[in-house]
């Protein structure tokens, strides 16, 4: 298992996310843009979810 994780880490680095890239956009920037979008989506879902109580 550790060998698998090590090889995945070597292949994908610190981020396992995929994203579309704009023309001329570096891969790192496209991943950052996608991660920000996902964070906003998750925040909206947690704020809009009904809270028991």
N, CA, C and O atoms as CSV, one atom per row, in Angstrom:
chain,resi,resn,atom,element,x,y,z
A,1,UNK,N,N,0.824,-1.197,0.000
A,1,UNK,CA,C,0.000,0.000,0.000
A,1,UNK,C,C,0.870,1.264,0.000
A,1,UNK,O,O,0.578,2.232,-0.702
A,2,UNK,N,N,1.927,1.237,0.788
A,2,UNK,CA,C,2.813,2.399,0.858
A,2,UNK,C,C,3.488,2.630,-0.490
A,2,UNK,O,O,3.672,3.772,-0.910
A,3,UNK,N,N,3.855,1.549,-1.161
A,3,UNK,CA,C,4.471,1.678,-2.474
A,3,UNK,C,C,3.504,2.316,-3.472
A,3,UNK,O,O,3.895,3.156,-4.283
A,4,UNK,N,N,2.245,1.908,-3.401
A,4,UNK,CA,C,1.223,2.491,-4.277
A,4,UNK,C,C,1.074,3.987,-4.014
A,4,UNK,O,O,1.042,4.783,-4.952
A,5,UNK,N,N,0.984,4.367,-2.753
A,5,UNK,CA,C,0.845,5.787,-2.412
A,5,UNK,C,C,2.069,6.589,-2.825
A,5,UNK,O,O,1.948,7.732,-3.267
A,6,UNK,N,N,3.239,5.998,-2.684
A,6,UNK,CA,C,4.472,6.688,-3.080
A,6,UNK,C,C,4.501,6.903,-4.588
A,6,UNK,O,O,4.889,7.975,-5.054
A,7,UNK,N,N,4.096,5.896,-5.351
A,7,UNK,CA,C,4.110,6.056,-6.808
A,7,UNK,C,C,3.038,7.040,-7.260
A,7,UNK,O,O,3.258,7.791,-8.211
A,8,UNK,N,N,1.882,7.051,-6.597
A,8,UNK,CA,C,0.851,8.039,-6.924
A,8,UNK,C,C,1.351,9.442,-6.617
A,8,UNK,O,O,1.114,10.372,-7.388
A,9,UNK,N,N,2.036,9.594,-5.502
A,9,UNK,CA,C,2.579,10.895,-5.116
A,9,UNK,C,C,3.609,11.380,-6.124
A,9,UNK,O,O,3.660,12.569,-6.436
A,10,UNK,N,N,4.422,10.477,-6.632
A,10,UNK,CA,C,5.414,10.855,-7.634
A,10,UNK,C,C,4.744,11.257,-8.945
A,10,UNK,O,O,5.205,12.174,-9.625
A,11,UNK,N,N,3.662,10.575,-9.296
A,11,UNK,CA,C,2.988,10.844,-10.563
A,11,UNK,C,C,2.157,12.123,-10.514
A,11,UNK,O,O,2.180,12.915,-11.456
A,12,UNK,N,N,1.423,12.327,-9.417
A,12,UNK,CA,C,0.498,13.447,-9.358
A,12,UNK,C,C,0.949,14.577,-8.454
A,12,UNK,O,O,0.325,15.638,-8.461
A,13,UNK,N,N,1.976,14.400,-7.700
A,13,UNK,CA,C,2.428,15.460,-6.812
A,13,UNK,C,C,1.509,15.616,-5.617
A,13,UNK,O,O,0.973,14.632,-5.108
A,14,UNK,N,N,1.329,16.836,-5.173
A,14,UNK,CA,C,0.550,17.073,-3.955
A,14,UNK,C,C,-0.941,17.171,-4.205
A,14,UNK,O,O,-1.711,17.174,-3.244
A,15,UNK,N,N,-1.378,17.250,-5.436
A,15,UNK,CA,C,-2.798,17.402,-5.737
A,15,UNK,C,C,-3.261,16.307,-6.687
A,15,UNK,O,O,-2.627,16.042,-7.709
A,16,UNK,N,N,-4.361,15.683,-6.339
A,16,UNK,CA,C,-4.931,14.621,-7.164
A,16,UNK,C,C,-6.071,15.162,-8.025
A,16,UNK,O,O,-6.761,14.389,-8.690
A,17,UNK,N,N,-6.273,16.466,-8.018
A,17,UNK,CA,C,-7.369,17.067,-8.774
A,17,UNK,C,C,-7.021,17.222,-10.247
A,17,UNK,O,O,-5.861,17.382,-10.625
A,18,UNK,N,N,-8.062,17.168,-11.061
A,18,UNK,CA,C,-7.936,17.428,-12.482
A,18,UNK,C,C,-8.772,18.654,-12.802
A,18,UNK,O,O,-9.756,18.924,-12.114
A,19,UNK,N,N,-8.404,19.389,-13.819
A,19,UNK,CA,C,-9.199,20.561,-14.182
A,19,UNK,C,C,-8.968,20.908,-15.649
A,19,UNK,O,O,-7.954,20.549,-16.248
A,20,UNK,N,N,-9.946,21.621,-16.202
A,20,UNK,CA,C,-9.789,22.124,-17.561
A,20,UNK,C,C,-8.849,23.313,-17.522
A,20,UNK,O,O,-8.821,24.065,-16.547
A,21,UNK,N,N,-8.093,23.476,-18.571
A,21,UNK,CA,C,-7.145,24.594,-18.627
A,21,UNK,C,C,-7.557,25.564,-19.717
A,21,UNK,O,O,-7.938,25.159,-20.815
A,22,UNK,N,N,-7.478,26.843,-19.404
A,22,UNK,CA,C,-7.679,27.870,-20.406
A,22,UNK,C,C,-6.455,27.897,-21.303
A,22,UNK,O,O,-5.385,27.428,-20.913
A,23,UNK,N,N,-6.603,28.435,-22.482
A,23,UNK,CA,C,-5.491,28.522,-23.425
A,23,UNK,C,C,-4.343,29.323,-22.802
A,23,UNK,O,O,-4.519,30.486,-22.439
A,24,UNK,N,N,-3.184,28.706,-22.683
A,24,UNK,CA,C,-2.018,29.368,-22.113
A,24,UNK,C,C,-1.955,29.359,-20.596
A,24,UNK,O,O,-1.007,29.902,-20.027
A,25,UNK,N,N,-2.927,28.765,-19.924
A,25,UNK,CA,C,-2.947,28.734,-18.461
A,25,UNK,C,C,-2.049,27.597,-17.950
A,25,UNK,O,O,-2.162,26.466,-18.421
A,26,UNK,N,N,-1.173,27.885,-17.007
A,26,UNK,CA,C,-0.328,26.827,-16.442
A,26,UNK,C,C,-1.172,25.818,-15.653
A,26,UNK,O,O,-2.224,26.161,-15.114
A,27,UNK,N,N,-0.702,24.596,-15.596
A,27,UNK,CA,C,-1.432,23.540,-14.894
A,27,UNK,C,C,-1.671,23.908,-13.439
A,27,UNK,O,O,-2.779,23.723,-12.935
A,28,UNK,N,N,-0.658,24.424,-12.754
A,28,UNK,CA,C,-0.786,24.793,-11.344
A,28,UNK,C,C,-1.916,25.804,-11.129
A,28,UNK,O,O,-2.678,25.689,-10.169
A,29,UNK,N,N,-2.023,26.795,-12.021
A,29,UNK,CA,C,-3.079,27.805,-11.893
A,29,UNK,C,C,-4.462,27.213,-12.141
A,29,UNK,O,O,-5.421,27.579,-11.461
A,30,UNK,N,N,-4.577,26.303,-13.106
A,30,UNK,CA,C,-5.877,25.694,-13.374
A,30,UNK,C,C,-6.331,24.843,-12.192
A,30,UNK,O,O,-7.518,24.826,-11.867
A,31,UNK,N,N,-5.412,24.140,-11.550
A,31,UNK,CA,C,-5.760,23.339,-10.378
A,31,UNK,C,C,-6.165,24.247,-9.223
A,31,UNK,O,O,-7.120,23.952,-8.504
A,32,UNK,N,N,-5.441,25.348,-9.042
A,32,UNK,CA,C,-5.784,26.292,-7.978
A,32,UNK,C,C,-7.184,26.873,-8.209
A,32,UNK,O,O,-7.978,26.985,-7.275
A,33,UNK,N,N,-7.477,27.240,-9.462
A,33,UNK,CA,C,-8.800,27.789,-9.797
A,33,UNK,C,C,-9.891,26.774,-9.492
A,33,UNK,O,O,-10.930,27.129,-8.935
A,34,UNK,N,N,-9.665,25.513,-9.852
A,34,UNK,CA,C,-10.648,24.458,-9.611
A,34,UNK,C,C,-10.834,24.204,-8.114
A,34,UNK,O,O,-11.961,24.010,-7.657
A,35,UNK,N,N,-9.754,24.205,-7.358
A,35,UNK,CA,C,-9.868,23.984,-5.922
A,35,UNK,C,C,-10.634,25.116,-5.239
A,35,UNK,O,O,-11.393,24.868,-4.301
A,36,UNK,N,N,-10.447,26.335,-5.690
A,36,UNK,CA,C,-11.214,27.467,-5.139
A,36,UNK,C,C,-12.691,27.307,-5.460
A,36,UNK,O,O,-13.544,27.548,-4.606
A,37,UNK,N,N,-12.998,26.900,-6.686
A,37,UNK,CA,C,-14.388,26.682,-7.075
A,37,UNK,C,C,-15.020,25.590,-6.209
A,37,UNK,O,O,-16.135,25.760,-5.718
A,38,UNK,N,N,-14.320,24.481,-6.021
A,38,UNK,CA,C,-14.854,23.398,-5.198
A,38,UNK,C,C,-15.072,23.844,-3.752
A,38,UNK,O,O,-16.066,23.466,-3.133
A,39,UNK,N,N,-14.164,24.633,-3.216
A,39,UNK,CA,C,-14.317,25.134,-1.852
A,39,UNK,C,C,-15.552,26.017,-1.730
A,39,UNK,O,O,-16.287,25.924,-0.747
A,40,UNK,N,N,-15.785,26.871,-2.720
A,40,UNK,CA,C,-16.982,27.710,-2.697
A,40,UNK,C,C,-18.248,26.873,-2.794
A,40,UNK,O,O,-19.227,27.147,-2.100
A,41,UNK,N,N,-18.238,25.856,-3.649
A,41,UNK,CA,C,-19.395,24.975,-3.789
A,41,UNK,C,C,-19.688,24.252,-2.471
A,41,UNK,O,O,-20.844,24.171,-2.056
A,42,UNK,N,N,-18.673,23.738,-1.826
A,42,UNK,CA,C,-18.876,23.039,-0.558
A,42,UNK,C,C,-19.380,23.990,0.523
A,42,UNK,O,O,-20.229,23.611,1.330
A,43,UNK,N,N,-18.873,25.209,0.550
A,43,UNK,CA,C,-19.317,26.190,1.530
A,43,UNK,C,C,-20.786,26.531,1.331
A,43,UNK,O,O,-21.535,26.635,2.303
A,44,UNK,N,N,-21.208,26.706,0.080
A,44,UNK,CA,C,-22.609,27.013,-0.197
A,44,UNK,C,C,-23.510,25.861,0.218
A,44,UNK,O,O,-24.600,26.089,0.743
A,45,UNK,N,N,-23.079,24.648,-0.005
A,45,UNK,CA,C,-23.894,23.492,0.381
A,45,UNK,C,C,-24.047,23.398,1.887
A,45,UNK,O,O,-25.129,23.073,2.377
A,46,UNK,N,N,-22.984,23.677,2.629
A,46,UNK,CA,C,-23.082,23.565,4.085
A,46,UNK,C,C,-23.896,24.708,4.673
A,46,UNK,O,O,-24.565,24.519,5.689
A,47,UNK,N,N,-23.858,25.875,4.068
A,47,UNK,CA,C,-24.640,27.001,4.592
A,47,UNK,C,C,-26.109,26.858,4.238
A,47,UNK,O,O,-26.972,27.331,4.977
A,48,UNK,N,N,-26.402,26.218,3.129
A,48,UNK,CA,C,-27.790,26.085,2.694
A,48,UNK,C,C,-28.462,24.841,3.266
A,48,UNK,O,O,-29.682,24.710,3.157
A,49,UNK,N,N,-27.714,23.932,3.867
A,49,UNK,CA,C,-28.315,22.712,4.382
A,49,UNK,C,C,-29.114,23.021,5.642
A,49,UNK,O,O,-28.698,23.840,6.462
A,50,UNK,N,N,-30.271,22.358,5.795
A,50,UNK,CA,C,-31.087,22.600,6.999
A,50,UNK,C,C,-30.376,22.067,8.242
A,50,UNK,O,O,-29.773,20.994,8.220
A,51,UNK,N,N,-30.461,22.820,9.294
A,51,UNK,CA,C,-29.816,22.406,10.542
A,51,UNK,C,C,-30.890,21.987,11.551
A,51,UNK,O,O,-31.867,22.692,11.804
A,52,UNK,N,N,-30.658,20.844,12.087
A,52,UNK,CA,C,-31.618,20.366,13.103
A,52,UNK,C,C,-31.437,21.088,14.420
A,52,UNK,O,O,-30.351,21.572,14.738
A,53,UNK,N,N,-32.496,21.152,15.168
A,53,UNK,CA,C,-32.256,21.776,16.444
A,53,UNK,C,C,-33.438,22.362,17.014
A,53,UNK,O,O,-33.382,22.930,18.104
